[in-house]
Amino acid sequence: MNMYEIVEDYLKNGKVGAIATVISRNGSAPRDVGAKMFVGEDGKIYGSIGGGNLEHGVYKQAISTMGTEKPKMIHIRMDSEEVASDGMICGGDIDVFLEPVHEKNLKLYSRLGELKRMGLNGVLVTQFNGEKYLKTAVEENTEISGDDISEDDKKAFLKHIRSTDLHFEDGVIIESLHIAPLLYVFGAGHVSQFISKVAKMVGFYVVIIDDREEFANEERFPDADEVLVESFYDVFNHLNFTGNEYIVIVTRGHQFDRDVLIESLKKDTKYVGMIGSRRKVKMVLKHMKEIGLDPKAVDNVYSPIGLSINAETPQEIAVSIVGELVKVRRS
């Protein structure tokens, strides 16, 4: 369940809670802008804004905020005695926006959960200034849920729909409701099993692709969002590409790797990586240029794939590969 669905579940059961969101950061801090934590009235915590005394302090304020109707801003210095006493060595400061959620918010959070599940785009806008506190979900088709806003505001807010960063200015928080980054893993072997598990843990939407049903199935890939049994060539006819997709090529043979790479280089992607020895990689990439594929796209292939950590086991190789995916995503 995504966080909006968790909030929805609480509200449907007559429970309240509070959401803490990091909206600004100056200097070093454990989590980046956009990190969220939901605290339910039963004391359970979902998500994290950094752990340690920092999170515990916000947790206590979240408990007290649940019984109110108004949000508040919390400024935290990471080098303060209270925060630093648990060993955190960050020297920056952060602003955390803390807001209560009640039954009146049920319709909004139900729609937010639906948008996430359906992979629809939009923005979540929070406006607060003095007595003003409005919260609105604006969908790509300009439909809204929550508090009403003008048509001009809809257009202005939707300019942030493709952003991967939270935007905060003049008492307005704008968060894109973009879906998790899409990872296509070609090949359903042992390495792919661990790639699926680790990639899912760090927030990717994982699609496993192989032409062998005995390998590509939900039993072997319980963590994957989708498992497709189809030829490595034909599957490209209906895969979605917007320029933000990640492709990992770890098939069972050089020929399949090469075929997948050829089709991948014809698409607009964020990342393409292929497993293999340096000798194999050099030969394959040379062939890509010889058959007329864009030399720049060929040079951008991450291969040999993964961070250089001397990985040997399937588990270690998966960590290496997903680590590289995270590095690209955060760059």
C-alpha positions as MATLAB code, in Angstrom:
seq = 'MNMYEIVEDYLKNGKVGAIATVISRNGSAPRDVGAKMFVGEDGKIYGSIGGGNLEHGVYKQAISTMGTEKPKMIHIRMDSEEVASDGMICGGDIDVFLEPVHEKNLKLYSRLGELKRMGLNGVLVTQFNGEKYLKTAVEENTEISGDDISEDDKKAFLKHIRSTDLHFEDGVIIESLHIAPLLYVFGAGHVSQFISKVAKMVGFYVVIIDDREEFANEERFPDADEVLVESFYDVFNHLNFTGNEYIVIVTRGHQFDRDVLIESLKKDTKYVGMIGSRRKVKMVLKHMKEIGLDPKAVDNVYSPIGLSINAETPQEIAVSIVGELVKVRRS';
ca = [
       0.000    0.000    0.000;
       1.213    3.517   -0.736;
       1.031    6.124    2.013;
      -2.174    7.674    0.686;
      -3.875    4.277    0.823;
      -2.676    3.818    4.398;
      -4.167    7.183    5.377;
      -7.386    6.271    3.567;
      -7.577    2.990    5.482;
      -7.241    4.795    8.813;
      -9.929    7.342    7.934;
     -12.336    4.667    6.694;
     -12.023    2.976   10.070;
     -12.792    6.176   11.950;
      -9.207    6.803   13.007;
      -7.183    9.987   12.664;
      -3.499   10.699   12.215;
      -0.915   13.241   11.144;
       1.469   13.544    8.201;
       4.945   15.044    8.488;
       6.664   16.189    5.279;
      10.176   17.585    4.897;
       9.600   20.709    2.780;
      13.024   22.369    2.927;
      16.579   21.406    3.766;
      19.682   23.501    4.245;
      22.990   21.681    4.516;
      23.351   18.078    5.638;
      20.274   16.157    6.831;
      19.329   12.450    6.903;
      16.444   12.705    4.394;
      15.806   14.874    1.378;
      12.952   17.269    0.681;
       9.728   15.342    0.088;
      10.358   12.622    2.691;
       7.138   11.742    4.519;
       6.006   10.052    7.694;
       2.448    9.206    8.715;
       1.625    8.688   12.388;
      -1.672    6.985   13.181;
      -3.669    7.590   16.342;
      -2.629    4.091   17.436;
       0.991    5.279   17.488;
       2.096    3.324   14.430;
       4.567    4.987   12.060;
       4.666    4.623    8.273;
       7.526    6.069    6.274;
      10.433    8.038    7.706;
      11.809   11.569    7.785;
      15.216   10.585    9.137;
      15.027    8.416   12.243;
      16.669    9.033   15.605;
      15.862   11.944   17.903;
      14.819   14.047   14.917;
      12.003   11.677   14.053;
      11.078   11.033   17.678;
      10.637   14.750   18.302;
       8.389   15.138   15.276;
       6.504   11.988   16.302;
       5.615   13.538   19.671;
       4.365   16.700   18.002;
       2.383   14.627   15.502;
       0.510   12.932   18.347;
      -0.516   16.302   19.776;
      -1.433   17.685   16.342;
      -4.021   14.972   15.656;
      -6.611   16.603   17.871;
      -6.385   19.964   16.103;
      -7.667   21.330   12.814;
      -4.602   23.320   11.796;
      -1.169   22.322   10.508;
       2.091   23.758   11.737;
       5.649   24.248   10.592;
       8.545   22.841   12.600;
      12.087   24.128   12.120;
      14.772   21.686   13.257;
      18.488   22.344   13.565;
      20.379   19.110   13.059;
      23.259   20.274   15.260;
      20.989   21.072   18.198;
      21.768   19.223   21.420;
      18.463   17.347   21.394;
      18.885   15.998   17.846;
      22.651   15.459   17.865;
      22.670   13.524   21.138;
      21.866   10.241   19.380;
      24.988   10.404   17.238;
      23.644   12.074   14.099;
      26.477   14.088   12.567;
      24.390   16.121   10.100;
      25.045   19.845   10.382;
      22.145   21.334    8.452;
      18.585   22.224    9.290;
      15.176   21.248    7.935;
      11.598   22.483    7.920;
       8.884   19.913    8.509;
       5.234   20.568    7.664;
       2.980   18.733   10.103;
      -0.709   18.392    9.317;
      -3.588   16.506   10.945;
      -5.812   14.231    8.869;
      -9.434   13.653    9.832;
     -12.545   11.991    8.447;
     -13.339   15.098    6.382;
     -10.180   14.337    4.358;
     -11.384   10.842    3.386;
     -12.586   11.719   -0.122;
      -9.312   13.471   -0.953;
      -7.080   10.647    0.261;
      -9.282    8.019   -1.390;
      -8.749    9.760   -4.715;
      -5.020   10.166   -4.080;
      -4.788    6.435   -3.438;
      -6.680    5.727   -6.670;
      -4.393    7.983   -8.693;
      -1.351    6.135   -7.389;
      -2.857    2.706   -8.045;
      -3.990    3.636  -11.549;
      -0.717    5.339  -12.441;
      -2.467    8.629  -13.264;
      -0.603   11.905  -13.070;
      -1.427   15.011  -11.101;
      -0.223   17.299   -8.337;
      -1.102   17.623   -4.665;
      -1.249   21.271   -3.599;
      -1.231   22.448    0.013;
      -1.794   26.149    0.692;
      -1.265   27.538    4.164;
      -0.866   31.122    5.271;
      -2.185   32.374    8.569;
      -5.773   31.134    8.802;
      -5.715   29.758    5.275;
      -5.284   25.992    4.916;
      -6.384   24.367    1.660;
      -5.490   20.980    0.216;
      -6.277   20.037   -3.379;
      -5.424   17.216   -5.759;
      -5.288   18.462   -9.352;
      -5.343   15.741  -12.004;
      -3.778   16.000  -15.446;
      -7.238   16.493  -16.982;
      -7.772   19.426  -14.505;
     -10.302   17.478  -12.396;
      -9.871   18.258   -8.708;
     -10.506   16.641   -5.334;
     -10.459   18.497   -2.048;
     -10.672   22.275   -1.737;
     -11.719   24.308   -4.765;
      -9.212   26.442   -6.678;
      -9.364   28.700   -9.734;
      -8.724   27.599  -13.312;
      -5.643   29.815  -13.433;
      -4.266   28.155  -10.305;
      -4.899   24.713  -11.795;
      -2.832   25.589  -14.857;
      -0.052   27.086  -12.757;
       0.132   24.111  -10.411;
       0.046   21.550  -13.238;
       3.295   22.983  -14.605;
       4.943   20.934  -11.849;
       3.317   17.644  -12.887;
       6.535   16.142  -14.302;
       8.742   17.352  -11.484;
      10.444   14.799   -9.272;
      11.001   17.352   -6.495;
       8.656   18.921   -3.984;
       8.228   22.659   -4.632;
       7.700   25.025   -1.690;
       7.281   28.771   -2.023;
       5.211   31.487   -0.312;
       3.151   29.095    1.771;
       2.367   26.739   -1.117;
       3.585   23.128   -1.293;
       3.323   21.390   -4.671;
       4.009   17.662   -4.916;
       3.876   15.721   -8.158;
       1.862   12.508   -7.958;
       4.135   10.792  -10.478;
       4.253    7.023  -10.240;
       7.320    5.126   -9.098;
      10.138    4.984  -11.673;
       9.523    2.112  -14.065;
      12.160   -0.635  -14.254;
      12.073   -3.231  -17.033;
      14.204   -6.270  -16.175;
      14.860   -8.484  -19.204;
      15.628  -12.003  -18.045;
      14.160  -14.073  -15.218;
      17.207  -15.814  -13.788;
      18.668  -15.820  -10.279;
      20.163  -12.332  -10.525;
      16.830  -10.930  -11.683;
      15.084  -12.401   -8.641;
      17.277  -10.371   -6.323;
      17.170   -7.283   -8.558;
      13.378   -7.406   -8.290;
      13.467   -7.677   -4.512;
      16.034   -4.910   -3.930;
      14.651   -2.544   -6.588;
      11.176   -2.815   -5.093;
      12.578   -1.985   -1.655;
      14.009    1.311   -2.936;
      10.884    2.419   -4.746;
      10.944    1.138   -8.327;
       7.939   -0.256  -10.188;
       9.381   -3.575  -11.344;
       8.415   -5.405  -14.542;
      10.068   -8.786  -15.215;
      10.204   -9.960  -18.840;
      11.167  -13.411  -20.150;
       9.875  -15.838  -22.770;
       9.940  -18.846  -20.411;
       6.859  -19.266  -18.255;
       8.632  -21.710  -15.948;
      10.998  -18.877  -14.998;
       8.823  -15.781  -15.402;
       6.018  -16.295  -12.917;
       4.675  -14.744   -9.722;
       5.942  -17.613   -7.580;
       9.553  -16.811   -8.464;
       8.991  -13.037   -8.475;
       6.569  -12.240   -5.644;
       7.985   -8.722   -5.265;
       7.573   -7.709   -8.922;
       4.661   -5.493   -9.910;
       4.279   -7.266  -13.254;
       5.667  -10.456  -14.804;
       5.392  -10.677  -18.594;
       5.881  -13.913  -20.536;
       6.648  -12.807  -24.061;
       9.454  -12.788  -26.594;
      12.150  -10.241  -25.913;
      11.526   -8.697  -29.324;
       7.718   -8.585  -29.502;
       7.274   -7.186  -26.010;
       8.643   -3.816  -27.128;
       5.510   -3.306  -29.225;
       3.459   -2.536  -26.130;
       5.886   -1.379  -23.451;
       5.484    2.221  -22.333;
       8.364    4.676  -22.808;
       8.311    8.338  -21.766;
      12.024    8.983  -21.253;
      12.015    8.108  -17.543;
      12.223    4.310  -17.790;
      15.095    2.088  -16.652;
      16.142   -1.052  -18.539;
      18.305   -3.819  -17.068;
      19.408   -6.523  -19.517;
      20.298   -9.810  -17.805;
      18.954  -12.475  -20.170;
      20.206  -16.062  -20.461;
      22.382  -15.523  -23.544;
      24.488  -13.086  -25.550;
      22.124  -13.150  -28.530;
      19.120  -12.231  -26.400;
      21.119   -9.495  -24.657;
      22.076   -8.070  -28.034;
      18.519   -8.190  -29.393;
      17.112   -6.457  -26.314;
      19.837   -3.822  -26.427;
      19.084   -3.030  -30.075;
      15.408   -2.400  -29.291;
      16.245   -0.512  -26.083;
      18.502    1.920  -27.917;
      15.615    2.848  -30.208;
      13.631    4.082  -27.202;
      13.831    7.221  -25.088;
      14.956    5.992  -21.649;
      16.598    7.175  -18.439;
      18.932    4.203  -18.104;
      20.005    1.155  -20.107;
      22.401   -1.329  -18.530;
      23.624   -4.718  -19.789;
      25.418   -7.464  -17.903;
      28.531   -9.103  -19.341;
      32.305   -9.239  -19.406;
      34.260   -6.244  -20.666;
      35.233   -8.189  -23.800;
      31.641   -9.133  -24.581;
      30.424   -5.617  -23.884;
      33.037   -4.054  -26.138;
      32.087   -6.347  -29.030;
      28.340   -5.781  -28.613;
      28.595   -1.998  -28.382;
      30.877   -1.928  -31.433;
      28.227   -3.916  -33.319;
      25.512   -1.437  -32.240;
      27.376    1.399  -33.942;
      28.111   -0.695  -37.028;
      24.405   -1.330  -37.631;
      23.664    2.385  -37.487;
      22.329    2.968  -33.981;
      22.896    6.407  -32.453;
      26.547    6.455  -31.272;
      25.668    8.771  -28.382;
      22.958    6.390  -27.161;
      25.390    3.475  -27.453;
      28.042    5.329  -25.448;
      25.468    5.997  -22.720;
      24.851    2.290  -22.074;
      25.894    1.285  -18.551;
      27.990   -1.773  -19.227;
      29.468   -3.692  -17.586;
      26.448   -2.986  -15.468;
      26.448   -1.997  -11.791;
      28.631   -0.179   -9.306;
      32.185   -1.459   -8.941;
      32.042   -3.295   -5.603;
      33.694   -6.595   -6.619;
      30.302   -8.322   -6.541;
      30.292  -12.093   -7.094;
      27.076  -13.697   -5.827;
      23.646  -13.048   -7.399;
      22.693  -11.091   -4.291;
      25.808   -8.914   -4.467;
      25.382   -8.348   -8.200;
      21.781   -7.257   -7.603;
      22.900   -4.769   -4.945;
      25.528   -3.447   -7.358;
      22.999   -2.994  -10.164;
      20.259   -1.430   -8.063;
      22.836    0.822   -6.433;
      23.665    2.158   -9.880;
      19.963    2.680  -10.617;
      19.611    4.729   -7.440;
      22.716    6.745   -8.320;
      21.237    7.634  -11.721;
      17.832    8.400  -10.218;
      19.336   10.768   -7.648;
      21.755   12.500  -10.026;
];
